[in-house]
């Protein structure tokens, strides 16, 4: 790495020397600074490509230095040092434009890997999506932020905020936690991050955390080594190993049992994993993206979710808004659902045919879509089947909405990777969500007094019961 200049700013002399010695062996020119003011002076004097910076320093802290450094040199790649207690500052640093983070205590391998990612970020610096001339810093008013079939639709202001976070986060290797109601498109956001990242050429491995039996979970995640009767070794890579060099997407991460959460945290911390029955450590090079529809903070407080894993996956948090808060996106999404339905049925969508009437559009836009994207897709598919010729009218949409509501209103999917009280709490929260936060209405639907509902929600020890009803990793409808 000739002609690469790196600045390390940390008030701890041992950390400065350690990082400086590691990077010096990588054939780069390293400068050291003991505080923010000294670091700023060096930045003004030289041309640096990479900045390693401690967030917690006396005087000018790391965030203040980072702001000034990136304002003066936008192409600078910044890597921040952080501990678990500083994760909020780390998230703010990523939003300001830092390309990566390293958690303390760190190893030489972690520093070298961060350096490689920072240099890669230097090469890729530049706008990820075209700017909107009417709103500087906001993605252009195109239908989608990329051209993939499942690209993010971003006509609404709410989704433009999501696109901004995707654009800022994607070039880094920061772990991302995607939150939102069921069906809002959390996996679409995860795939958009992967496509815009330096790992886009690597695999994107989706792990359905709530769909794997607990007895099979260890092998599914970490892989397995077996020997046949003749003594030949048979290796079965797990999801994490299959995602090497790419991205692993932990869908519904809250469904994992605690022991699996602990093993994942250990693997992410160590940067390696062990297959079942294996003795050799397997290097782990993946970017982690997780999704949840639950309140993970409450789950951590109740001991139902591993606190270490929570902090590891929640470096950057992205909330995907429900469809009722992004009405401007409904037309593009409905057109996409229509095209997909027609393609599936082998119907050509040409000329003025296969279109919604104006009355149908008014009906679509007036609905708040509590089932989000799956409900919209279901309604469009049903409406196509009922359409009068190639025109989809209001009557078809109205009937399709009524049918979709009849099939979904009394059904709730629940994870069975927890105890009975946890399942009860999940059901209550789902009903409250469907009642738009009205707990009194939810209590009436559940046939209980609202005080009973409040007491069950406030019972912070409800998640610690025995798992008699567990059939881990499965879901059922009730």
Steps between C-alpha positions, in 0.01 A plus 500: 500500500750763388437875545217441744496740794316405817430712808431333836343725767463353851576641843626161622872473409490119515215488248676749271822302501319168453302618199800684359720190521237282335446741212871567453544134404243557224736737316303817567614835639355542850468820702392501865309762700412500869191723493249664269682832463827331407316274257328798337832679459651193326195468274540861390870445421487170311295299253368193677293223347402324824421627850485272806334691782396433859153633577565565872777756547535800732467845347392464137330161487506262210163606357600868489829412328320268259256773395779748427720242329228377262387857428853590396574171319182317388699217339669414831412151629450504876507198734383554858607316815210419731392287794153372589439804721569734206266339244273805478800715409607232251160516330527879480849463349365270229229753422760774471688294242739262678551192283570241770544435871720276715391392847741496792696299586623435147757273340753561219273302266210736575714807430630357172148405391371848585789652305415292193135602521595867542719491187220330309267775619749761374481349154122495508446849641233695320118523491327166510179639349438811296412807709161670471557859385186608686615350829880492544624190676180305426483220241362596161125469450526183298272209575781292646853547628640230270383291208454163668162330482452550875647852509388742768210722401568851629236746389404584860704715737502217756666259256744765383630509856548124480683541168733757654595258778546219248728719289709605800516156659553278196866589425598410857511160664291616795242257635143616431178429688192556283179557696139525394160337496457164325483540124654847464792378288786453745666238279479736202696757703755236598553399136535867398776543760677190369477610135655839579776360721852387421371146556252522212698236309474260794203290612190631673388224736158531660447312827134461601564488874143402582480214249780271620437231761715543808646149460628599153596859580862442602586321176296741288681806637853373558528192279584140582783251456419130474684180420355212304551134582823494297648790694457762226427849624185669375470877547166679495552878512245704696336828407776712655775319312300514177480880535881538521604816316139616477202581720300285741144618559346380828128536435288511819811482717286510816385143425845354575529320835737653753770235457516569125513874566797447732682285242441758228633778719812295578558429129461865404732612779771247419468524123486123468264208555515128577290249311309238696744217584780707348825596670646752257389866520354628174570867414184708492484796263137611471300815529208454738155642431211400727131579502234502768137596551535488878622734772851359548581749774217358710612147415852581623363652821290188562789264429339360186769634266878489541624850580837446332339389174258793518788749515692311231216513244363843594787723389276671245122480540264554206125523554287415197167686521169320444311548175245731665782752560627489141189551287704652216663159448175306461453573129848381402470194726155412365625529141789271588264247660280516191792438265621207710150349514450533124843346435418210730171442315660539158289805411661767286485851646493706182340823379217635710401158628559343838467828687320628806211738440498840670237374747721199578793730572288706738398181678861383527626834629223541758589174680754499786633147426544351848653191338751719312662363181369141522144632532549732201642216290212271602236761416652571159522128417136445599392808307669375183303176528175699535576770244249579228713433194834678537363792705522466878215697653395614844269201552785253451723688745223530760417129483867400508561718808203348679618146421856575612369641827283191560796269448747693714313680776473200732846355434816583693833325443702450817856370557525190717862557602393633839281424798121522519500841669721637226258367238207658685682832507575470126130445425397798715751729332389385153133571581593843642692574180199402287287729717738790424623512859153508658548269800138522610384378158764226508376385842144475365615289204699272733205469740684633805477805722739772395660496846588135445657592167700783660620267776616238249689762300665644813607160635873529438566148621259330262774390261691287750263203530577140407479404131243218535319591180808558290537351160781730413532679172142424392201727455134426502180692436238542766 
